[in-house]
Amino acid sequence: MKLKDISSVTAAAIALVAPLTLIAAESGTAPAPAPAPVPSLSDSLTAWGLTANGYVASSYYHSNGYPGSVHQFDVQHDTFQLDQAGLQLGYQPKSGFGALVDVIAGEDARILHVAEDGNDSTIDVRQAFVQYASGALTVIGGKYVTLAGAEVINPTLNTNFSRSLLFVYSEPLTHTGVRATYALTDTFSVIGGVNNGWNTTSTSYGSKTGEAGIAWTPNKVFSLTTQAYFGKFGPSLDAPRTLVDVVATWNATSALTVIVNFDYDRQDGVSGAPSATWNGTALYLNYALNDQWRVSVRAEYLDDKDGFLTATTGQTLKEGTVTLGYAPAKSFELRMEIRYDKAQTDLFQRTAATGPEGETFGNNLTEVALQGVYKFGS
């Protein structure tokens, strides 16, 4: 067909279709316009100024004894475990009022709940506070996590599966009270607060625990935080406790990070008993092998020289941990860990009291663990 013929056919087709389209439009039978796209939940939350994120962490660990005497959350023996399922929703504008709610469920939540009020519920409100921000000042009031330590309750923010000796013996977990943070410069902030105590949501006494801290980040390579807690420990121990905690972080290269955490604790005498002190140091080496694989090494030394923690004067605890992380996707990581703890005395429970020999103890503990961590949200 020639070009002239094609043009004639096209013109005829247009002449035929145009009136039919006009008639359909007038009669209301024309195709309806495509509906507007429905915004996703993430887009809606962002538009409202809200952030929402969460995670699920589960594990299996095997040990030659019961880690409960020196470990925080991995306290059982040869078990599958839902460590934590967490969900956090926050509205935290740079100016004005906001709030944050942070809820977790699982075995870690049960242990955290017991530490706070003796209740063994498997659901715990880890944080819930009201916030006010104005310029360089931010104030929060309610329940929030501690300033102390290089490790936190949230497993997605740690590089190891198990928690450190300092996390167990030297540092609080959560506080209930009021905390103010003031940014003196872009790199230096000061923090102060008043709390009910350590891991205490409510009290029936007037004495409180004070907190003070500084955070210094002069550049992307180095950061330093120092925090102190001083005052009544809580209703379970009616005497003041003091903690000085220092965390230094050095990003040596794009792949290697070095962290040092030092703690000094002093417990005043209870019922006329003399005061006791203990101190410890944890060293972390985190190395990214590539985009998917990493290795984290932790080494610790804890000196319980007055025997307050372990009922043995001059007791020292040591532990070494190696964790291999594999992240096939940004939202998921598989962690494989081996840990070895050593004490001067037979501190670690080997067998259950219901066994044929009753409880037996040893001076070391070995644990291997496998943990999967999935995270989602903004």
C-alpha positions in Angstrom: 0.0 0.0 0.0 1.3 3.4 -0.9 1.8 6.3 1.5 -1.2 8.1 0.0 -3.4 5.1 0.5 -2.3 4.8 4.2 -3.1 8.4 4.9 -6.6 8.0 3.4 -7.3 5.0 5.5 -6.1 6.7 8.7 -8.2 9.8 8.1 -11.3 7.6 7.5 -10.7 5.7 10.8 -10.4 8.9 12.7 -13.5 10.3 11.2 -15.4 7.1 12.2 -14.0 6.8 15.8 -14.3 10.4 16.8 -18.1 10.6 16.7 -18.4 7.3 18.6 -16.1 8.6 21.3 -18.2 11.7 21.6 -21.4 9.8 21.8 -19.9 7.4 24.5 -18.8 10.4 26.6 -22.2 12.0 26.4 -24.0 8.8 27.4 -21.7 8.2 30.3 -20.2 5.0 29.0 -16.7 6.3 28.4 -13.9 4.5 30.3 -13.4 5.9 33.9 -10.1 7.6 34.6 -7.5 5.5 36.4 -7.8 5.9 40.2 -5.1 7.8 42.0 -2.4 5.6 43.5 -3.0 4.8 47.2 0.0 6.0 49.3 1.9 3.3 51.2 1.9 3.1 55.0 5.5 4.3 55.0 4.6 7.3 52.9 1.7 8.1 55.1 3.7 8.0 58.3 6.4 10.1 56.7 3.8 12.7 55.7 2.6 12.8 59.3 6.1 13.2 60.7 6.1 9.7 62.3 8.8 7.0 62.2 8.0 3.3 62.6 10.5 0.5 62.7 10.8 -3.0 64.2 12.7 -6.2 64.2 12.6 -9.9 65.1 15.6 -11.7 66.6 15.6 -15.5 67.3 18.4 -17.8 68.3 19.7 -21.3 69.3 22.6 -21.6 71.7 24.4 -24.5 73.2 26.7 -24.4 76.3 28.5 -26.7 78.6 26.6 -25.2 81.5 24.0 -22.6 82.5 25.1 -19.1 81.5 22.5 -17.4 83.7 25.0 -16.6 86.4 27.1 -14.3 84.2 25.0 -13.7 81.0 22.1 -11.2 80.6 19.6 -12.7 78.1 21.1 -16.1 77.1 20.5 -17.6 80.5 19.2 -21.1 79.6 20.9 -24.2 78.4 20.6 -25.7 74.8 17.5 -23.9 73.7 15.7 -22.3 70.8 14.6 -18.8 71.8 12.6 -15.9 70.6 15.0 -13.2 71.8 13.1 -10.1 70.9 10.3 -8.9 68.7 10.4 -5.1 68.8 8.2 -2.3 67.5 8.9 1.4 67.9 6.7 4.4 66.9 7.9 7.9 67.3 7.0 11.5 66.6 10.1 13.6 67.3 10.1 17.0 65.6 13.2 19.2 65.9 11.0 21.8 67.6 8.0 21.4 69.9 6.4 18.4 71.5 6.7 14.8 70.5 6.7 11.3 71.9 8.1 7.8 71.4 6.8 4.3 72.3 9.1 1.3 72.2 7.6 -2.2 73.0 9.4 -5.5 72.9 8.2 -9.1 73.4 10.1 -12.4 73.9 12.5 -14.0 76.4 14.6 -10.8 76.6 11.5 -8.8 77.5 10.7 -11.3 80.3 14.2 -10.9 81.8 14.1 -7.2 81.5 10.7 -7.1 83.2 12.0 -9.2 86.1 14.9 -6.8 86.5 12.5 -3.9 86.7 9.7 -5.1 88.9 9.9 -8.8 89.4 7.1 -9.5 86.9 8.0 -12.2 84.4 5.7 -11.0 81.6 7.1 -11.6 78.1 6.0 -8.2 77.0 7.8 -5.0 78.2 7.6 -1.3 77.4 11.3 -0.7 76.9 10.8 3.1 76.3 7.8 5.4 76.5 8.5 9.1 76.9 7.2 12.6 76.0 9.7 14.9 74.3 10.1 18.7 74.0 12.7 20.2 71.7 13.7 23.9 71.3 16.9 24.8 69.5 19.9 23.1 71.2 17.8 21.7 74.1 15.9 18.4 74.1 14.0 17.2 77.2 12.4 13.8 77.6 10.3 12.5 80.5 9.1 8.9 81.1 11.0 5.7 80.7 14.1 5.4 78.5 17.3 3.3 78.1 20.4 4.1 80.0 23.3 6.3 78.8 25.9 3.8 80.0 27.7 1.2 78.0 28.8 0.3 74.5 26.0 -2.3 74.1 22.3 -1.8 74.2 19.1 -3.9 74.7 18.2 -3.7 71.0 20.1 -6.6 69.3 20.1 -4.9 65.9 22.4 -2.2 67.3 25.0 -4.7 68.7 27.7 -6.5 66.9 27.6 -9.7 69.1 24.8 -12.1 70.0 25.6 -12.3 73.8 26.0 -9.2 76.0 29.2 -8.2 77.8 30.1 -8.8 81.5 29.9 -5.0 81.9 26.4 -5.0 80.5 25.4 -7.6 83.2 27.4 -6.5 86.3 28.2 -2.8 85.9 25.5 -1.0 84.0 21.8 -0.2 84.3 19.3 -1.1 81.6 16.5 1.5 81.8 15.5 4.5 83.9 12.3 6.3 84.6 12.6 10.1 85.2 13.5 13.2 83.3 16.6 13.8 81.0 17.8 16.9 79.3 20.4 17.1 76.5 21.9 20.4 75.4 24.1 20.7 72.3 26.8 23.3 73.1 28.2 22.9 69.6 27.7 20.7 66.6 30.2 18.2 68.1 29.8 18.6 71.9 26.7 17.9 74.1 26.0 17.7 77.8 23.3 15.6 79.4 21.7 15.7 82.9 18.8 13.9 84.5 17.0 12.6 87.6 15.7 9.1 87.8 14.0 6.7 90.2 17.1 4.5 90.2 18.4 1.6 88.2 15.8 -0.5 86.3 13.0 0.9 88.4 9.8 2.1 86.9 8.2 3.4 90.1 9.2 3.8 93.7 7.7 4.7 97.1 10.7 6.7 98.4 11.9 10.2 97.7 15.7 9.6 97.2 16.6 9.6 93.5 19.5 8.8 91.2 21.2 11.5 89.2 22.8 11.1 85.8 25.3 13.3 84.0 27.1 12.8 80.7 29.0 14.4 77.8 29.1 13.3 74.2 32.0 14.6 72.0 32.2 13.7 68.3 35.0 16.0 66.8 34.9 14.2 63.5 33.8 11.0 61.7 36.8 9.1 62.9 36.6 9.5 66.7 33.9 9.9 69.4 33.9 9.8 73.2 31.1 9.6 75.7 31.4 9.8 79.5 28.5 9.3 81.8 28.0 9.0 85.6 25.2 7.7 87.8 25.1 8.5 91.5 22.3 8.0 94.1 20.0 5.3 95.3 20.2 2.1 93.4 16.6 1.0 93.9 14.2 -0.6 96.3 16.0 -3.9 96.3 19.2 -2.3 97.6 18.6 0.6 100.0 22.0 2.2 99.6 23.6 4.6 97.0 25.6 3.3 94.1 28.0 5.2 91.8 28.9 4.4 88.2 31.4 6.1 85.9 31.2 4.8 82.4 33.5 5.8 79.4 33.0 4.7 75.8 35.6 5.6 73.1 35.0 4.7 69.4 37.7 4.9 66.7 36.8 4.3 63.1 40.3 3.4 62.1 39.4 2.6 58.4 36.2 2.3 56.4 36.2 -1.4 57.4 37.7 -1.4 60.9 36.2 0.0 64.1 37.7 -0.1 67.6 35.7 0.5 70.7 36.8 0.6 74.3 34.4 0.6 77.3 35.5 1.2 80.8 33.4 1.0 84.0 34.0 1.9 87.6 31.3 1.0 90.2 31.1 1.7 93.9 28.4 0.3 96.1 28.0 2.0 99.5 27.6 -0.3 102.5 24.3 -1.9 103.2 23.2 -2.3 106.9 26.6 -1.1 108.2 28.6 -3.3 105.8 31.7 -1.7 104.2 31.5 -0.2 100.7 32.6 -2.3 97.7 34.1 -1.3 94.4 34.6 -3.2 91.1 35.8 -2.2 87.6 36.0 -3.7 84.1 37.2 -3.0 80.6 35.8 -4.3 77.3 37.6 -4.1 73.9 35.7 -4.5 70.6 37.2 -5.0 67.2 34.7 -4.9 64.3 35.9 -5.6 60.8 33.8 -5.6 57.6 35.2 -8.3 55.3 33.0 -7.1 52.4 29.4 -5.9 52.0 27.9 -9.1 53.3 30.4 -10.6 55.8 31.9 -9.1 59.0 33.7 -10.4 62.1 33.5 -8.9 65.6 35.8 -9.8 68.4 35.2 -8.8 72.1 37.6 -9.3 75.0 36.8 -8.4 78.6 38.2 -8.2 82.1 36.2 -7.6 85.2 37.8 -7.2 88.7 35.4 -7.9 91.6 38.1 -7.2 94.1 35.7 -6.9 97.1 33.6 -9.9 96.1 30.3 -7.9 96.0 29.2 -9.4 92.7 30.4 -13.0 93.0 30.8 -13.4 96.8 34.5 -14.2 96.3 37.0 -11.5 97.3 39.6 -10.9 94.6 37.5 -12.6 92.0 38.3 -11.8 88.3 36.2 -12.7 85.3 37.4 -12.8 81.8 35.6 -13.5 78.5 36.4 -13.7 74.8 33.8 -13.7 72.0 34.1 -14.1 68.2 31.0 -13.3 66.1 30.7 -13.9 62.4 27.9 -12.0 60.7 26.5 -12.7 57.2 24.0 -10.3 55.7 22.6 -11.5 52.3 20.2 -8.5 52.4 20.2 -5.2 54.2 17.2 -6.2 56.3 18.6 -9.6 57.5 21.7 -10.8 59.3 22.7 -14.3 60.4 25.1 -14.3 63.4 27.4 -17.2 64.4 29.1 -16.8 67.7 31.5 -18.7 70.0 32.2 -17.4 73.6 34.5 -18.5 76.4 34.1 -17.3 80.0 36.7 -17.9 82.8 36.6 -17.3 86.5 39.1 -18.0 89.3 36.6 -20.1 91.2 33.8 -22.5 90.3 31.3 -19.9 89.4 29.5 -21.4 86.5 26.7 -23.9 87.0 27.3 -27.1 85.1 24.3 -29.3 85.8 20.8 -28.8 87.1 19.9 -29.4 90.7 17.5 -32.1 89.6 20.3 -34.3 88.1 21.6 -37.4 89.7 24.6 -35.6 91.1 22.7 -32.4 92.1 24.2 -29.0 91.1 27.8 -29.0 90.0 30.0 -26.0 89.1 33.0 -25.2 87.0 35.4 -22.3 86.5 34.7 -21.9 82.8 31.9 -21.8 80.4 31.8 -22.3 76.6 28.9 -21.3 74.4 28.1 -21.4 70.7 25.1 -19.6 69.2 23.3 -19.0 66.0 21.0 -15.9 65.7 18.9 -14.5 62.9 17.9 -10.8 63.0 15.4 -9.3 60.6 14.6 -5.5 60.7 12.1 -3.4 58.9 10.7 0.2 58.8 12.0 3.7 58.5 
